[in-house]
Structures are given as structure tokens and as C-alpha cells.
């Protein structure tokens, strides 16, 4: 499948444009191709050290405020405390921002890290650094290190041999909206870039898809004229009625995109390209992959519990206020998380969910903190709470690890009620995965500006995730493990409080 996704031309505060971008989605950016050598070079193979666990990595792109989420600093000085107050949680003595009442009640299922420090203060480079753990990549420069999901797929094998589902997936925020519907959406392409496999092989790129919008939007789709833009449905790309010439053209482009890897593939993996491509094409039309994406198979009560389209979003005016007139889009986050859970149940191992744009500077066309948090916090609070309840009801708390973070946090409040980029402290939360929860790890200083205890670094976050998904000690003794995979798993230190 090849899909060109377009949207309103929104910008982040650094001026980066939501440009129209090309996504080759026949199993990832470049498809289920045989990439790399040695361990898991065959997409269907897996190492003996792969644990029966999955990770959903919720990336709050734009820089979520630590003050207005999980570190409200009740006793902080003016401007360095949650602007709407703070509330008690299920962890004695621990308080969250009042913007998160549902998550506060479930805090005993969370581990909140208050000493997580990133490095880069601008979105483009910070997105890529967070996903690759490469602190040298800068704004506008290509990644040279693979994203963490691609590293996992390299170790585990690109495809789950039981279900045929790609282990590495990506669900961006749904921003392609019906005509006339408004919403504040920032760019997130650099997060997508940070998810890519760089030089370890195209087979380990993420399978990228969009969460469907509500039935109400589906009804609207029926009323649109042919060719009129509207909300996406991931099942559209698995339509068995796709004309054969069109599918052939997609597969032809897939091969063309990968032709640059042929010369380097001395192991002959590219000789198996046609076989893998045929398998992928078959899954476009039938099989468990389609079922995993079909939210209509869910209990309607579950879909309703996850729904966040009730929380409306608007365009922002020149005075940093949302224009609350006319039609508005709702948040897709609930359905993104529901789809991610279904993918994990079907065999995916690492699913990145992008929720954009947490960038509330109080500048022209960019909301202030009260406006931004008022629109973005309720769907986050609702969707993650629904996800945690769903995991518990389905007995998946030990199998699926949820990670919630962004590329950096925010500064103290300015006179316009805006907060600005701050790379010395960033929200980080874990839930599930069979790890120890109901705790706070690390502390920030009185101003909530930087760690007051030993900082948790990006490399430590990556090590924590990979130690959850893989038996790293067993990997150390396996001569077939690529050095890049082992290096990523051991470069940082896993957060010990999660495993003790």
C-alpha cells in the first residue's frame, strides 16, 4: 500500500511545517523486506531471548509540561507550580496536577519518574534524540542510529511468526480531517523519522497506520462526494477490492525504493524479496492483521470507554486563544491506544503512539497553557485511564508496558501564561509490563526545573524498555546478537526501582 497523507499546514513554534509526506505502508516505511544479516535477518525469525511482552510508547510530541501533569510542585515559587492546582493521588503523599483526576486515582498502577532529563531544546532534534538515544543528531539532520522500536525488531525478528504481524508499528495522531473541521495540530514528522531503522535494514521499519475516527465520521464519509477529503480508516488500505494493476504498481514501487540496498546485501537476503512481498500482499487482503485493525470487532462498551472524540480541539487565534466557533475535531488518542492494544494482542512488540502537539508558548497562533492544557489534558487523562482499566480487565497488566513521555518539559510560566522549551526535565511515566509500580522515582528541585537526584537519561529509558522486552543477560552470551542491539540495551542503566 502506498498512501499520501495530507493535512492542514500547521507548524510547531520552531517553524517546521506539516509538509505533505509520503508513507509507503506495505508493512512499514519500505515494507517487509529482508534486511541485515545474522540474528533475525529473516523477518520471520526471533531470538531465544525474546520475552512474551509488548511496549506501547506514547509520545506526547511538542513538550508536555511537568508542572501541569505529574510533578505539580505544590510548594514551588510563583510560575513554577501547576497553574490550576494539584490533587492527591492513590500513592500517599504524591500529588498530580488537577488536570489529571482520573490518572490520580490510578496512580498506584504507575511509576512516575521526576528526574528524567533530555538534552536538546528544539523539537526536530529532540524528537529524534529521544527515539534513537543518539544525542549528536541535530535539527534537520538525518538519523544515523535506529529508533528503539527498530532495534527491538532487529533482535526479535521483524515479523511475529505466529500471527504474521509486523512486530514494530507506528500510530500517528489523526490529523487528516473532514472539510471545515478545525484543530490545533503541530508537526510530528521528526518523531516518525526517529522511529526508522537507519542502517539496520528496511525490514525493521514500523508498520504505519492511522486510527479510525468515530462512527459519526464514518456516516459523514458516506455523504461525501467521490474524491472529497475525509477522515481515514485503516481498513481502507486492506480493501480486497484494490484493483490488481494498482496493487502491482504499489509492489513495483516497493521494490524500486529498496533497490539501493541490493548491492550491500551480500548475504543474498534480497533474493527472498519476492517471497516476502507476496506474503505481505496477501495480508493486505485477509488474515489476522485485518482483524487486529478492525475496531468493529471490539465490544461497543470498550470502544465507548476509550472514546476521546468528545474532547474538542480548535484552531488558535493570534491572541493564543482557541476559536471555539464552528465545527471542531475531537482527539483520536483513545482509538489510537485501543488500536495499539489490539496490535499488541495480535503479536506486535513495539507500538509508538504519537499525540501532538503539546507546545503552549502563548504566541501568535500558539495557545497559552490554560488553553492548551484545557484541550489536551482531558483526552490524555481519559484515554490512558481507560487503557489501564482495559489492561486489568483483560489480564494484560503483566504483558503490555505503557511508556508516556515527550521530547522535553517546560520552563516557568511567563507573563502571557506560556511555558517554553526546557530540556533539563521531562515527564516520564510507566505502567504495566509486569514491573513494580505505585511509586515515584527521583525528585526534581524546588522549582521543578532540573533533577535534584541522580538524573535518568534517554539511554536509561531505552535500557529499561529493552530489558523489559528482551532477556539481555542471555543476549550477552549469544554470538549472533548484533553489536548495535546489545549496545543499545546496555549503554544505559535500567531503572532499578521498576525491577526490584
Order of alpha helices (4+ residues) and beta strands (2+ residues): beta-beta-beta-beta-beta-alpha-beta-alpha-alpha-beta-alpha-beta-alpha-alpha-alpha-alpha-alpha-beta-beta-alpha-beta-alpha-beta-beta-beta-beta-beta-alpha-alpha-alpha-alpha
